[in-house]
Amino acid sequence: MEKSEKIYVAGHRGLVGSAIVRNLKSKGYDNIIGRTHGELDLTDQKQVRDFFKEEKPEYVVLAAAKVGGINANNTMPADFAYENMQIQCNVIKCAHDHKVKKLLFLGSSCIYPRMAPQPIPENALLTGPLEATNEAYAIAKISGLEMCKFYKRQYGDDFISCMPTNLYGPHDNYDLKNSHVLPAMIRKFHEAKINDNESVELWGTGKVLREFLYVDDMADACVFLLENYSGEEHVNIGTGKEVTIKELAEIVRKTVGYEGRIVWNHDMPDGTPRKICDVSKLNSLGWHHKTELTEGVRLAYDWFVNNQDIGRGL
């Protein structure tokens, strides 16, 4: 990749896309373009075609997606499946038609079977039933990964995919109805501290295991793959480390400075019992994460406190 070549980051203002833009700029890539949803509706095929025809990007990072937590996925599965597949089909096909030099598609750890081997290797994809609480989103993401593989196989397009684990950091979604677990905890504990509440309610048992990656580390891995990888198989991006949700809650509570009780609502779903990615492939290519969870939560909380006027869902 030449520093002056045009790079289109789809979803450039979201958690993932904004981090990738920051990383690209820090490495000297100065010809980065993006469009807001109001400027370009990626579910509209004609708009996407016109955009590619006019802008002619040489590299594409497809980080745009309709995302949400367990509640959003459970209540809006048709929307999650339809909108994400529309976005992917439109962008990937136009990237092929306009001979984009390289495309990076971002998947999600929910693509793997509910009872996948742990840590989860890349070849666990499509080996068993999915977790029911986010099945629609998973199916959409799987279709995107497979499309990239098929375009590479049939046409020789340099379309690659990566699979980030659970992400958090600047520009995350803090809407309690649609956010993921870590930003939801940050907001709940912060508001409980401000309001001097005696307790905070969290969903599930707290016993399930999860892996979390600071979004700027994820972005660094994505740019590393753009510069160094052209394989057909997707690549897991993560830390290779896991914590229980109870352990995560204690880290967030301590970081926020909340001293009240945690009440676990066992009537609400836990989701997949355990989900940690095998990152040996990425590590063997030469990339390793830098930000440990305690430091990452501190950075995320600092951003939340200082940006409540612009944080999504606030």
LINJOUR-V342303 format. One record per helix or strand of 3 or more residues. SS is the DSSP state (H for helix, E for strand). FROM is the first residue (numbers start at 1). TO is the last residue. If there is no record, write none. Layout:
# LINJOUR-V342303
ss from to
SS FROM TO
SS FROM TO
This chain:
# LINJOUR-V342303
ss from to
E 7 10
H 15 26
H 45 55
E 59 62
H 70 75
H 77 97
E 102 106
H 109 111
H 122 124
H 132 155
E 159 164
E 166 168
H 181 194
E 199 203
E 212 214
H 215 228
E 235 237
H 245 256
E 261 265
H 280 285
H 293 306
